[in-house]
């Protein structure tokens, strides 16, 4: 990581906590005294600390295990929590989240893409994971600003625009996650053998797949659920 300037880590950490801030503001709008919000407020700081400890200790840099440690101890628990919220807290939490906040949340994808490009320059991720390669996720961050202005103009919410934005953003997220997984040094690596995706195995960039991506994924799924419910009613 010596080839990566220190400001890259600073930008990434600020971006990570911006994503967390958006999520907590959305939870605050639902009500911090509600049971699902209390669960989130309890688990999120512990999860961030846990991921910091693992990544600083080099736990994820052992890459010969299957499934990869990063998936087993970083990504999978996040997915389980997301699924749990959809199973148990749809009405009490997800359907009460403010669409404005979970739309604007996606602006964090702009600095994330800048960080990935700087990491590519520093030989820590492959070109394919950047907007110079096969990753077009920066469009989600830019569109979030435009969609926010268009969809919430006036008294009526433009639900069709929001559905289109969230579906596109979800596809772009799946694209970059797929590239990142296949570029990760592991038994399942299929891409970028000359310059693999090393960064996410180290602190602070391990917070990308374990904190930022799950928040972004949750925001898309929550928005689409809310919009589908509103359109049916």
Secondary structure, 3 states (H helix, E strand, C coil): CCCCCHHHHHHHHHHHHHHHHHHHHHHHHHCCCCHHHHHHHHHHHHHHHHHHHHHHCCHHHCCCCCCCHHHHHHHHHHHHHHHHHHHHCCCCCHHHCCHHHHHHHHHHHHHHHHHHHHHHHCCCCCHHHCCCCCCCCHHHHHHHHHHHHHHCCCCCCCHHHHHHHHHHHHHHHHHHHHHHHHHCCCCCCCCCCCCCCCHHHCCCCHHHHHHHHHHHHHHHHHHHHHHHHHHHC
